[in-house]
Amino acid sequence: MSNPTSTQPVFWRDSELPHIELRQVSDGRAVCYEPHSHTQWSMGAITGGQSTFEYVGRHYHVGEGSLVFMNPEWVHACNPVDNQPWAYLMLYVDAGWLAGLRFRLGLLDAPLWQDIHCDVSSSAVLYSGFQALADWLQDGRVSSEQKRNDVEAFLSEVMVSISDTAEQAEQPFPPAPETLQELARYLDGHCTDELPVEWMAERAGLSPSHLVRVFRKHFGMTPHAYQINRRIQLGQRAIRRGAPIADAALAAGFFDQPHFQKVFKRLVAATPGQYGQPLKRLPDRV
């Protein structure tokens, strides 16, 4: 892949392929993540250097040639090692679309999402295939139809390849009690509301300190962090739909645009402006 001339993250999206999104970072020292989660299934490739990979309480040291996989809603963070340079690619895939693909491949009994329990891989075949797909997606000379076919072919190979490994892994968190699940569902639908931890604790029938501990145990983050994560996801969706940053901030429940930008960068490791300007095509190769 041709490297961007800037250390800024580069995003690629295509309105005709709404189920996928690609991210490329040429110098990971310029971006740092707080623990967060995505609504999509994600796949990353370390294309240079080394990084840490923290995933639902598990810790990995990954380097060039490594692949990492993240389920929807599973908390994770990747960051540089001792401020050493590293580079990576990330592919975000709509979970519903991917569940349908896995069903067609015979890997699921129904086209409904089931978590994939595979964290990392050193498969050279999948790694080189990912790099080739990233080049292909960002080449404006390739039709959207061809890209759609290539995405499906590559992800079919990935799903079949990691399916055996996936069956052997364990769930990262114990099942949450119904009271906590109900609170999480409420936060999903009311994440833009101002909800003090005392109010959440009363709703769950717990003390505030106990709520924070048990919610983190079952969901990988505190109730407040869970709520903020949901708000930033709302902001991302608004930006992907073409909303101005000020409107995206309001949609995410932020009345202070600089605050939205600060929190957005902490969780997405990019500014709203960078995220809202996806690459259409790479410069012609010479």
Secondary structure, 3 states (H helix, E strand, C coil): CCCCCCCCCEEECCCCCCCEEEEEECCHHHCCCCCECCCCEEEEEEEEEEEEEEECCEEEEEECCCEEEECCCCCEEEEECCCCCEEEEEEEECHHHHHHHHHHCCCCCCCCCCCCCCCEECCHHHHHHHHHHHHHHCCCCCCHHHHHHHHHHHHHHHHHHHHHHHCCCCCCCCCCCHHHHHHHHHHHHCCCCCCCHHHHHHHHCCCHHHHHHHHHHHHCCCHHHHHHHHHHHHHHHHHHCCCCHHHHHHHCCCCCHHHHHHHHHHHHCCCHHHHCCCECCCCCCC
